[in-house]
Amino acid sequence: MIFGEKVKQLRAERNLTQPQLAQAIGIEQSYLSKLENDKSVPSADIFQSILRAFSIDVGTFLEGVDDRIVHRDLKQVPEVANHLNTRITRKVHSIKIWLLASAIACTLGLTMVVAGYRGLLFSNTQYNYRSKGVVLPGEPVNIFDDHQGLLGEKRRAKLITPEEADQLSEEFSRRYHEAVLLLDEYRGDAFVQDVEGGKRLYDISREARIERPQNRWITLVGVLLTFGGILGFITEQRLRSVKL
C-alpha cells in the first residue's frame, strides 16, 4: 500500500468526504486530492495534521504502508524517523536476545552432553569394597589379614603355646563377618570406616561400568538444547533479513 491509498482507506473507514477531511486537516481539497493520488508528498506539519484528523499515532498510520514508500517519501518527517529508529532499536534488541539465548542453549546443551556421556553428575563406574570384619579398639586395622602371622610370631617367641594359638585362631575365625559397599565414588584402594563396636577396613575388590538412565536423559536434553540453540542462530539470521 502506498501513502495516498492509506489516506483514502482511513477516510473511507470514517465515512469522510474529501472536503470534510481537507477541512479537518486544514488544507485545500485539491491538495488533499494530490496527496491521495500520490502526486505530492506531505510536509512534516501536514503529516502531523493528518494524524490529528484521524486521531491515530504514526505507528497505526504506517501499518500496511510499503516500507520502501515510507523510507523514500516520509523518512524526512520527524515522527516517522523516530518511529523507524524505534523499530530498528527493537529489532536489534530482539536479535541480541536471540543470540544470547541461542548461545546459552548451545553452551548448556554441549555441557550436558559431555556430562551425560562421561557420567560427571551420575557416575557410570561403580566401586565394590569388601570388609572381612570389625576391628576392635586397640587392634591394627589390618588384623584380619595379619592375624595368622601375629599368632605365629607370638608362638615362635613362646609367648603362647601351640594349643593357645589354635584356640585364639578358632575364636578369631568367628569374627569374620563380611560387609560389602557399592559406591559411585572412588575412595582409594582401601579406607577405614567407623562402625558400632570398632572399625572396618574396606578394600576395593573390583570396579564395573554401569549404565545410568539419568545420564541418558541428561544427554538427550543436552542434544535437544544444542539443536535448539542452533535453530535460534538460524532464526536470528531470518530476523536480521527482515526489512526495517
N, C-alpha and C positions, 0 to 999 in steps of 0.2 A: 504494500500500500504506500502511495506517495502522500506528501503533505496535504495537497488540495483534497484528495479523496477522504483523508481523515477529518478535515474540517466539514466536508459535506456530510459524512457519516454522523458526526456529533450533532450537526444542525438538524439532520433528519430525525435523530433519536429524540430530540427535544421539540420536534414539530415547530421549528422556527423557519420563517422565510428569510430570504437574503436581506431584504430591507430591515427586518427585525434584528437579525444578527449584526448587520452592519451598524445599526444604531447602538446596540449593546456594546460593540467593540469601540465605537467612536470613529468609524471610518466611512468613506463613501461606498455605496453599493457596488460601483464599478470597480473599486479597488478590491473589495471582497470577491467579486467575480474573477478577477485576475488571480487572486490567491487560490481560489478553489480550482481554477484551471491550470494552476502551476505556471502562470505567466509572470509571477512575481514572487519574491522571497520576502517574508516578513522581517521587519527590524526587531530589535530586542524589545522595544516598547510595545509594538503591535502584538508580538508573541505573548507578552505578559497580559495584554488586554484580552486576547483570545482565551487565555487560561481563565481569566476572571469571568469572562462572559459565560463560559461553560462550567465554572465553579469546579475545576479539576486541577490537579497538580501536573507537573511536567512529565512525571513517570506514566501517569494514566494516559496523557495525550500521545506519548510516543509508543504506546502499546500497539503493535501491528504495523507501525511505520517502518519502511525499509531502512535498515541501518546505513546503507550507502547514501540514501537521501538525507538522513539525519547528519551524517558526517560532512556531506558536501554542502548542504544548504542551511543547516540550523546550528552547526557547531559554534558559530560566532555569537550565538545568544548565550549570555552568562548562565541562565538557568539550565539550558541544555548541556553546556560544557560541564557544569557542576554535576549534573546527573550522569554524564558519561564517565567523569572521573570517579564518581562513587561506584559505578558499575565495574570499572577497572579495579578499584581497591577491593571490592567484594570478590571479584574473580581471582585476584592474586591471593587473597586470604583463603579462598576455597582450595586453590592449588597447594598452598603451604600446608593446609590441614591434610589433604590427600597424601602429600609427600611424607609428612610426619607420621601419619597413621600407617602408611604402607611400609615405611622404614621400620617402625616399631613392630609391625606384624611379621616382617621378614626376619628381623633380628630375634624376636621371641620364638618364632617358629623354628628357625635353624637351631637355636639353643635347645629347644625341647626335643628336636630330632636327635641331636647328639646325646642329650641327657637320657633319652629313652633307649637309644641304641647301646650306649655304654653302661647303662644302669647306674647313673650318677645319683639318682634320688632313691631308687629301689634296686639294691644290689642284685646282679644276676649270678653272683657267686655265693654259695652257702658253705660255711666252715663247720666241720664236725669236730667237736672237742670231747674227749673222754677223760673221766677221773676214776681211779681204782677204788678210792675210799676216803674216809675222813681222817685227816692228820690231826692227832691230838695235840694240845698245847705242850710245848717243850720238845716236840719231835721235829726232825728235819722234814721239809716239805716233800722230799723225795724218798720218804721212808718206805713206800710200797715198792720202789724199785731196788732199794739198797738193803732191805730188811735181812735177806738171807746172808748178804755179805757182812753186815754188822754182827749177826749171830755167830758167823764163822770166826770173825776176829776175836769176839769175846771167848769163844770156845778154845781157840788156839792160845789165847792169853790166860787160859784156865780160870777165867772169871766166872764161868758157868760150866756145868757138866754137860756131857752129850745128851743126857736124859732131859736136863733143864732146857737145852737148846731145842730139842724136839718138841717139848711141851710148849715153849714160847712160840715156835713156828706154827704149831697147830692152833694156838689161841689167836695168833695174828691172822692166820688164813680166814678166820671167821669174820674179820673186819673188812674183808673185801666186799665192797658194795658199789658196783659201777654206776656212774651217772653220766649222761650224755647231754651236751648242749649243742644246739644248732643255731649258729649265729650268722648274721648278714655282714658282720664286720670282722676283719682280721685282727686278732688280739695277740699276735705273735705265735711262736711255736709252743709256748706254754704260759699260763698265768695262774695266779693263786686267787681264790675267792673265799671269803669268809662265809662259813655256814654254821648251823647250830652244832655246838659241841667241838668246834675246831675250824679247820680249813680244808679245802680241796685243791689239789693241784690238777689242773686241766691241761692235757697235752693234745695238740692237734693230731687228728687221725687221718683226715682227708678233706679235700675241698671238691665241690662239684658245681658245675654251671647249671642253673635252673632258669626257666622261662617265667617271667613275672608278667601277668596280664596288665599290671599298672604301667609297665614300660611300653607295652604295645599301644595302650591308649595315649600315653604321652607322645609317642612317636607319631601316631595318627593325627592328634591335634596339632602337633608341630608342622606336619606336612600341610594340613589344611590352612594353618596360619600363613605359612610360607607362600602357598599359591594365592591366598587372599591378598597378601602384600604385593605380589607380582601383578595381580589383577588391578590393585589400586594404582600402581605405576602406569599401567596401560590406560586406566580411566583418566588419570591425570593428563596424559597426552591428549586424550579426547577433549578434556576440559580446556586445555591450552589452545586447541584448534578452534574452539567456539568463538564466533565473532563477538567482539565487544559491542 
